[in-house]
Amino acid sequence: MAFQLINNSSIALFLLLILSLYSSASSVIQNIGTATFFKPPYTPSSCYGYEKKDQVMVAAATKILYSKGAACGQSYQVSCVGGETPEDNPCLGSGTVTVMITDVCPQDSCPTLNLSQDAFAAIANLDAGFIHISFTESVL
């Protein structure tokens, strides 16, 4: 009887652990949006002014994502999922690039992320100029 009680408790604990790990893993939110790119130099920026960052994988975010500067310094993993039309295929493999938010795109017509040229070129053909993306916040 004691063995069965320990065994049942162990199974319950194991299942609770698995459920906990599953809910943690599934809490990652995959966002969908659009991206364009901007050319160097990557300064000045809304987050860092003229401070020179040794970072070329950067992005400007929409006003909503930028959230009055709260997004400054946050990193996002960005993947290309398609071109402007379904026939376009500007994506380069299944690559993902990690970018840091350093600026805001102030216009209402901005894409979700305006990637640095270096970041855009890591996931898509520069000739496309515009892509559909998926992105998640990186937890470092």
PyMOL CGO cylinders between C-alpha atoms (Angstrom):
from pymol import cmd
from pymol.cgo import CYLINDER

trace = [
    CYLINDER, 0.00, 0.00, 0.00, 2.80, 2.44, 0.93, 0.3, 1, 1, 1, 1, 1, 1,
    CYLINDER, 2.80, 2.44, 0.93, 4.59, 1.67, -2.36, 0.3, 1, 1, 1, 1, 1, 1,
    CYLINDER, 4.59, 1.67, -2.36, 1.42, 2.35, -4.33, 0.3, 1, 1, 1, 1, 1, 1,
    CYLINDER, 1.42, 2.35, -4.33, 0.90, 5.68, -2.49, 0.3, 1, 1, 1, 1, 1, 1,
    CYLINDER, 0.90, 5.68, -2.49, 4.48, 6.77, -3.22, 0.3, 1, 1, 1, 1, 1, 1,
    CYLINDER, 4.48, 6.77, -3.22, 4.15, 5.57, -6.79, 0.3, 1, 1, 1, 1, 1, 1,
    CYLINDER, 4.15, 5.57, -6.79, 0.88, 7.52, -7.29, 0.3, 1, 1, 1, 1, 1, 1,
    CYLINDER, 0.88, 7.52, -7.29, 2.42, 10.62, -5.68, 0.3, 1, 1, 1, 1, 1, 1,
    CYLINDER, 2.42, 10.62, -5.68, 5.45, 10.32, -7.95, 0.3, 1, 1, 1, 1, 1, 1,
    CYLINDER, 5.45, 10.32, -7.95, 3.26, 10.02, -11.01, 0.3, 1, 1, 1, 1, 1, 1,
    CYLINDER, 3.26, 10.02, -11.01, 1.20, 13.04, -9.97, 0.3, 1, 1, 1, 1, 1, 1,
    CYLINDER, 1.20, 13.04, -9.97, 4.35, 15.08, -9.34, 0.3, 1, 1, 1, 1, 1, 1,
    CYLINDER, 4.35, 15.08, -9.34, 5.78, 14.01, -12.69, 0.3, 1, 1, 1, 1, 1, 1,
    CYLINDER, 5.78, 14.01, -12.69, 2.57, 14.99, -14.52, 0.3, 1, 1, 1, 1, 1, 1,
    CYLINDER, 2.57, 14.99, -14.52, 2.52, 18.35, -12.73, 0.3, 1, 1, 1, 1, 1, 1,
    CYLINDER, 2.52, 18.35, -12.73, 6.12, 18.98, -13.81, 0.3, 1, 1, 1, 1, 1, 1,
    CYLINDER, 6.12, 18.98, -13.81, 5.33, 18.11, -17.45, 0.3, 1, 1, 1, 1, 1, 1,
    CYLINDER, 5.33, 18.11, -17.45, 2.25, 20.36, -17.42, 0.3, 1, 1, 1, 1, 1, 1,
    CYLINDER, 2.25, 20.36, -17.42, 4.31, 23.20, -15.95, 0.3, 1, 1, 1, 1, 1, 1,
    CYLINDER, 4.31, 23.20, -15.95, 7.00, 22.85, -18.62, 0.3, 1, 1, 1, 1, 1, 1,
    CYLINDER, 7.00, 22.85, -18.62, 4.38, 22.69, -21.39, 0.3, 1, 1, 1, 1, 1, 1,
    CYLINDER, 4.38, 22.69, -21.39, 2.62, 25.85, -20.21, 0.3, 1, 1, 1, 1, 1, 1,
    CYLINDER, 2.62, 25.85, -20.21, 5.95, 27.71, -19.96, 0.3, 1, 1, 1, 1, 1, 1,
    CYLINDER, 5.95, 27.71, -19.96, 6.94, 26.67, -23.47, 0.3, 1, 1, 1, 1, 1, 1,
    CYLINDER, 6.94, 26.67, -23.47, 3.55, 27.49, -24.93, 0.3, 1, 1, 1, 1, 1, 1,
    CYLINDER, 3.55, 27.49, -24.93, 3.51, 30.99, -23.41, 0.3, 1, 1, 1, 1, 1, 1,
    CYLINDER, 3.51, 30.99, -23.41, 5.84, 32.24, -26.18, 0.3, 1, 1, 1, 1, 1, 1,
    CYLINDER, 5.84, 32.24, -26.18, 3.72, 34.40, -28.41, 0.3, 1, 1, 1, 1, 1, 1,
    CYLINDER, 3.72, 34.40, -28.41, 4.45, 34.30, -32.11, 0.3, 1, 1, 1, 1, 1, 1,
    CYLINDER, 4.45, 34.30, -32.11, 3.59, 37.68, -33.64, 0.3, 1, 1, 1, 1, 1, 1,
    CYLINDER, 3.59, 37.68, -33.64, 2.93, 38.30, -37.32, 0.3, 1, 1, 1, 1, 1, 1,
    CYLINDER, 2.93, 38.30, -37.32, 3.77, 41.58, -39.06, 0.3, 1, 1, 1, 1, 1, 1,
    CYLINDER, 3.77, 41.58, -39.06, 5.61, 43.29, -41.87, 0.3, 1, 1, 1, 1, 1, 1,
    CYLINDER, 5.61, 43.29, -41.87, 9.14, 44.61, -42.31, 0.3, 1, 1, 1, 1, 1, 1,
    CYLINDER, 9.14, 44.61, -42.31, 11.14, 46.93, -44.54, 0.3, 1, 1, 1, 1, 1, 1,
    CYLINDER, 11.14, 46.93, -44.54, 14.72, 48.10, -44.07, 0.3, 1, 1, 1, 1, 1, 1,
    CYLINDER, 14.72, 48.10, -44.07, 16.81, 51.23, -43.69, 0.3, 1, 1, 1, 1, 1, 1,
    CYLINDER, 16.81, 51.23, -43.69, 20.40, 51.82, -44.74, 0.3, 1, 1, 1, 1, 1, 1,
    CYLINDER, 20.40, 51.82, -44.74, 23.37, 52.79, -42.54, 0.3, 1, 1, 1, 1, 1, 1,
    CYLINDER, 23.37, 52.79, -42.54, 24.36, 54.84, -40.65, 0.3, 1, 1, 1, 1, 1, 1,
    CYLINDER, 24.36, 54.84, -40.65, 22.13, 53.56, -37.88, 0.3, 1, 1, 1, 1, 1, 1,
    CYLINDER, 22.13, 53.56, -37.88, 22.43, 56.70, -35.73, 0.3, 1, 1, 1, 1, 1, 1,
    CYLINDER, 22.43, 56.70, -35.73, 20.87, 58.82, -34.39, 0.3, 1, 1, 1, 1, 1, 1,
    CYLINDER, 20.87, 58.82, -34.39, 18.13, 56.79, -32.77, 0.3, 1, 1, 1, 1, 1, 1,
    CYLINDER, 18.13, 56.79, -32.77, 15.22, 57.57, -30.47, 0.3, 1, 1, 1, 1, 1, 1,
    CYLINDER, 15.22, 57.57, -30.47, 16.56, 55.21, -27.83, 0.3, 1, 1, 1, 1, 1, 1,
    CYLINDER, 16.56, 55.21, -27.83, 20.24, 56.12, -27.82, 0.3, 1, 1, 1, 1, 1, 1,
    CYLINDER, 20.24, 56.12, -27.82, 20.62, 59.47, -29.62, 0.3, 1, 1, 1, 1, 1, 1,
    CYLINDER, 20.62, 59.47, -29.62, 24.04, 59.72, -31.23, 0.3, 1, 1, 1, 1, 1, 1,
    CYLINDER, 24.04, 59.72, -31.23, 25.57, 57.10, -28.96, 0.3, 1, 1, 1, 1, 1, 1,
    CYLINDER, 25.57, 57.10, -28.96, 27.39, 54.66, -31.22, 0.3, 1, 1, 1, 1, 1, 1,
    CYLINDER, 27.39, 54.66, -31.22, 26.32, 51.08, -30.62, 0.3, 1, 1, 1, 1, 1, 1,
    CYLINDER, 26.32, 51.08, -30.62, 28.47, 48.20, -31.85, 0.3, 1, 1, 1, 1, 1, 1,
    CYLINDER, 28.47, 48.20, -31.85, 25.28, 46.68, -33.14, 0.3, 1, 1, 1, 1, 1, 1,
    CYLINDER, 25.28, 46.68, -33.14, 24.14, 46.41, -36.76, 0.3, 1, 1, 1, 1, 1, 1,
    CYLINDER, 24.14, 46.41, -36.76, 21.25, 44.02, -36.16, 0.3, 1, 1, 1, 1, 1, 1,
    CYLINDER, 21.25, 44.02, -36.16, 18.83, 46.72, -35.05, 0.3, 1, 1, 1, 1, 1, 1,
    CYLINDER, 18.83, 46.72, -35.05, 15.27, 47.78, -35.79, 0.3, 1, 1, 1, 1, 1, 1,
    CYLINDER, 15.27, 47.78, -35.79, 12.82, 50.63, -35.47, 0.3, 1, 1, 1, 1, 1, 1,
    CYLINDER, 12.82, 50.63, -35.47, 9.42, 49.59, -34.14, 0.3, 1, 1, 1, 1, 1, 1,
    CYLINDER, 9.42, 49.59, -34.14, 5.92, 50.94, -34.74, 0.3, 1, 1, 1, 1, 1, 1,
    CYLINDER, 5.92, 50.94, -34.74, 4.68, 53.42, -32.14, 0.3, 1, 1, 1, 1, 1, 1,
    CYLINDER, 4.68, 53.42, -32.14, 2.52, 50.71, -30.57, 0.3, 1, 1, 1, 1, 1, 1,
    CYLINDER, 2.52, 50.71, -30.57, 5.37, 48.19, -30.23, 0.3, 1, 1, 1, 1, 1, 1,
    CYLINDER, 5.37, 48.19, -30.23, 7.79, 50.97, -29.19, 0.3, 1, 1, 1, 1, 1, 1,
    CYLINDER, 7.79, 50.97, -29.19, 5.42, 51.83, -26.33, 0.3, 1, 1, 1, 1, 1, 1,
    CYLINDER, 5.42, 51.83, -26.33, 6.84, 55.28, -25.50, 0.3, 1, 1, 1, 1, 1, 1,
    CYLINDER, 6.84, 55.28, -25.50, 10.37, 53.90, -25.25, 0.3, 1, 1, 1, 1, 1, 1,
    CYLINDER, 10.37, 53.90, -25.25, 9.60, 50.79, -23.19, 0.3, 1, 1, 1, 1, 1, 1,
    CYLINDER, 9.60, 50.79, -23.19, 10.85, 48.62, -26.08, 0.3, 1, 1, 1, 1, 1, 1,
    CYLINDER, 10.85, 48.62, -26.08, 14.29, 50.28, -26.18, 0.3, 1, 1, 1, 1, 1, 1,
    CYLINDER, 14.29, 50.28, -26.18, 16.96, 47.60, -25.90, 0.3, 1, 1, 1, 1, 1, 1,
    CYLINDER, 16.96, 47.60, -25.90, 14.53, 44.69, -26.19, 0.3, 1, 1, 1, 1, 1, 1,
    CYLINDER, 14.53, 44.69, -26.19, 15.53, 41.94, -28.59, 0.3, 1, 1, 1, 1, 1, 1,
    CYLINDER, 15.53, 41.94, -28.59, 13.28, 40.15, -31.05, 0.3, 1, 1, 1, 1, 1, 1,
    CYLINDER, 13.28, 40.15, -31.05, 13.82, 37.04, -33.14, 0.3, 1, 1, 1, 1, 1, 1,
    CYLINDER, 13.82, 37.04, -33.14, 12.53, 37.79, -36.63, 0.3, 1, 1, 1, 1, 1, 1,
    CYLINDER, 12.53, 37.79, -36.63, 11.85, 35.37, -39.49, 0.3, 1, 1, 1, 1, 1, 1,
    CYLINDER, 11.85, 35.37, -39.49, 10.75, 36.05, -43.04, 0.3, 1, 1, 1, 1, 1, 1,
    CYLINDER, 10.75, 36.05, -43.04, 7.51, 34.24, -43.89, 0.3, 1, 1, 1, 1, 1, 1,
    CYLINDER, 7.51, 34.24, -43.89, 6.71, 35.71, -47.33, 0.3, 1, 1, 1, 1, 1, 1,
    CYLINDER, 6.71, 35.71, -47.33, 6.76, 38.55, -49.79, 0.3, 1, 1, 1, 1, 1, 1,
    CYLINDER, 6.76, 38.55, -49.79, 4.37, 41.32, -50.71, 0.3, 1, 1, 1, 1, 1, 1,
    CYLINDER, 4.37, 41.32, -50.71, 2.25, 38.93, -52.79, 0.3, 1, 1, 1, 1, 1, 1,
    CYLINDER, 2.25, 38.93, -52.79, 1.80, 35.17, -52.48, 0.3, 1, 1, 1, 1, 1, 1,
    CYLINDER, 1.80, 35.17, -52.48, 3.85, 34.70, -55.67, 0.3, 1, 1, 1, 1, 1, 1,
    CYLINDER, 3.85, 34.70, -55.67, 6.88, 36.50, -54.20, 0.3, 1, 1, 1, 1, 1, 1,
    CYLINDER, 6.88, 36.50, -54.20, 9.44, 34.41, -52.37, 0.3, 1, 1, 1, 1, 1, 1,
    CYLINDER, 9.44, 34.41, -52.37, 12.12, 36.77, -51.03, 0.3, 1, 1, 1, 1, 1, 1,
    CYLINDER, 12.12, 36.77, -51.03, 12.89, 34.69, -47.93, 0.3, 1, 1, 1, 1, 1, 1,
    CYLINDER, 12.89, 34.69, -47.93, 16.36, 33.20, -47.61, 0.3, 1, 1, 1, 1, 1, 1,
    CYLINDER, 16.36, 33.20, -47.61, 16.03, 29.70, -46.21, 0.3, 1, 1, 1, 1, 1, 1,
    CYLINDER, 16.03, 29.70, -46.21, 14.46, 29.30, -42.80, 0.3, 1, 1, 1, 1, 1, 1,
    CYLINDER, 14.46, 29.30, -42.80, 16.79, 31.74, -41.09, 0.3, 1, 1, 1, 1, 1, 1,
    CYLINDER, 16.79, 31.74, -41.09, 16.03, 33.90, -38.11, 0.3, 1, 1, 1, 1, 1, 1,
    CYLINDER, 16.03, 33.90, -38.11, 17.79, 37.09, -37.09, 0.3, 1, 1, 1, 1, 1, 1,
    CYLINDER, 17.79, 37.09, -37.09, 17.86, 38.66, -33.64, 0.3, 1, 1, 1, 1, 1, 1,
    CYLINDER, 17.86, 38.66, -33.64, 17.48, 42.43, -33.62, 0.3, 1, 1, 1, 1, 1, 1,
    CYLINDER, 17.48, 42.43, -33.62, 17.54, 45.04, -30.87, 0.3, 1, 1, 1, 1, 1, 1,
    CYLINDER, 17.54, 45.04, -30.87, 14.98, 47.86, -30.84, 0.3, 1, 1, 1, 1, 1, 1,
    CYLINDER, 14.98, 47.86, -30.84, 16.86, 51.15, -31.03, 0.3, 1, 1, 1, 1, 1, 1,
    CYLINDER, 16.86, 51.15, -31.03, 14.33, 53.47, -32.65, 0.3, 1, 1, 1, 1, 1, 1,
    CYLINDER, 14.33, 53.47, -32.65, 10.70, 54.23, -33.38, 0.3, 1, 1, 1, 1, 1, 1,
    CYLINDER, 10.70, 54.23, -33.38, 9.11, 54.64, -36.78, 0.3, 1, 1, 1, 1, 1, 1,
    CYLINDER, 9.11, 54.64, -36.78, 6.93, 57.72, -36.22, 0.3, 1, 1, 1, 1, 1, 1,
    CYLINDER, 6.93, 57.72, -36.22, 4.62, 57.48, -39.23, 0.3, 1, 1, 1, 1, 1, 1,
    CYLINDER, 4.62, 57.48, -39.23, 1.28, 55.69, -38.97, 0.3, 1, 1, 1, 1, 1, 1,
    CYLINDER, 1.28, 55.69, -38.97, 2.05, 53.80, -42.19, 0.3, 1, 1, 1, 1, 1, 1,
    CYLINDER, 2.05, 53.80, -42.19, 5.20, 52.13, -40.82, 0.3, 1, 1, 1, 1, 1, 1,
    CYLINDER, 5.20, 52.13, -40.82, 5.73, 48.39, -41.01, 0.3, 1, 1, 1, 1, 1, 1,
    CYLINDER, 5.73, 48.39, -41.01, 5.79, 46.48, -37.74, 0.3, 1, 1, 1, 1, 1, 1,
    CYLINDER, 5.79, 46.48, -37.74, 9.61, 46.52, -37.81, 0.3, 1, 1, 1, 1, 1, 1,
    CYLINDER, 9.61, 46.52, -37.81, 11.90, 48.65, -39.92, 0.3, 1, 1, 1, 1, 1, 1,
    CYLINDER, 11.90, 48.65, -39.92, 15.01, 46.45, -39.90, 0.3, 1, 1, 1, 1, 1, 1,
    CYLINDER, 15.01, 46.45, -39.90, 18.57, 47.57, -40.45, 0.3, 1, 1, 1, 1, 1, 1,
    CYLINDER, 18.57, 47.57, -40.45, 19.80, 46.63, -43.93, 0.3, 1, 1, 1, 1, 1, 1,
    CYLINDER, 19.80, 46.63, -43.93, 22.11, 44.04, -42.36, 0.3, 1, 1, 1, 1, 1, 1,
    CYLINDER, 22.11, 44.04, -42.36, 19.25, 42.37, -40.48, 0.3, 1, 1, 1, 1, 1, 1,
    CYLINDER, 19.25, 42.37, -40.48, 16.91, 42.36, -43.49, 0.3, 1, 1, 1, 1, 1, 1,
    CYLINDER, 16.91, 42.36, -43.49, 19.63, 40.90, -45.74, 0.3, 1, 1, 1, 1, 1, 1,
    CYLINDER, 19.63, 40.90, -45.74, 20.15, 38.05, -43.25, 0.3, 1, 1, 1, 1, 1, 1,
    CYLINDER, 20.15, 38.05, -43.25, 16.59, 36.76, -43.81, 0.3, 1, 1, 1, 1, 1, 1,
    CYLINDER, 16.59, 36.76, -43.81, 15.43, 38.11, -47.19, 0.3, 1, 1, 1, 1, 1, 1,
    CYLINDER, 15.43, 38.11, -47.19, 16.53, 39.39, -50.57, 0.3, 1, 1, 1, 1, 1, 1,
    CYLINDER, 16.53, 39.39, -50.57, 17.09, 43.16, -50.35, 0.3, 1, 1, 1, 1, 1, 1,
    CYLINDER, 17.09, 43.16, -50.35, 15.42, 43.62, -53.74, 0.3, 1, 1, 1, 1, 1, 1,
    CYLINDER, 15.42, 43.62, -53.74, 12.08, 42.70, -52.14, 0.3, 1, 1, 1, 1, 1, 1,
    CYLINDER, 12.08, 42.70, -52.14, 12.14, 45.78, -49.92, 0.3, 1, 1, 1, 1, 1, 1,
    CYLINDER, 12.14, 45.78, -49.92, 9.04, 44.56, -48.03, 0.3, 1, 1, 1, 1, 1, 1,
    CYLINDER, 9.04, 44.56, -48.03, 8.35, 41.22, -46.36, 0.3, 1, 1, 1, 1, 1, 1,
    CYLINDER, 8.35, 41.22, -46.36, 5.89, 39.51, -44.07, 0.3, 1, 1, 1, 1, 1, 1,
    CYLINDER, 5.89, 39.51, -44.07, 7.50, 38.38, -40.82, 0.3, 1, 1, 1, 1, 1, 1,
    CYLINDER, 7.50, 38.38, -40.82, 6.93, 36.40, -37.68, 0.3, 1, 1, 1, 1, 1, 1,
    CYLINDER, 6.93, 36.40, -37.68, 8.64, 37.64, -34.56, 0.3, 1, 1, 1, 1, 1, 1,
    CYLINDER, 8.64, 37.64, -34.56, 8.94, 36.85, -30.86, 0.3, 1, 1, 1, 1, 1, 1,
    CYLINDER, 8.94, 36.85, -30.86, 10.58, 38.71, -28.04, 0.3, 1, 1, 1, 1, 1, 1,
    CYLINDER, 10.58, 38.71, -28.04, 13.91, 37.15, -27.12, 0.3, 1, 1, 1, 1, 1, 1,
    CYLINDER, 13.91, 37.15, -27.12, 14.43, 36.27, -23.50, 0.3, 1, 1, 1, 1, 1, 1,
    CYLINDER, 14.43, 36.27, -23.50, 18.12, 36.58, -22.76, 0.3, 1, 1, 1, 1, 1, 1,
]
cmd.load_cgo(trace, "trace")
